[in-house]
Amino acid sequence: MAKILVIEDEYAISQVLKAYLKKVGYDVMQCFNGSQALDIFQEVKPDLVLLDIMLPEKNGWLILKEINLTEEVVKK
């Protein structure tokens, strides 16, 4: 089963995404702020990330940059 990490600070939106994705067969994890996102990403190692850009504490662009840097280190 594919794992999806939803990084979204709006609880209602995150819950709708989670409910739909679970219904169609995905394993869904949630994160509600930018500070925790990279830690959860590294722990869960999802197949897909749904990432909000406007997040508290750290925006989506910074998270994306950190994920890319982490993945480059892992590949080497």
Secondary structure, DSSP 8 states (H G I E B T S, - for coil): --EEEEE-S-HHHHHHHHHHHHHTT-EEEEE-SHHHHHHHHHHH--SEEEE-SS-SSS-HHHHHHHHHHHHHHHH-
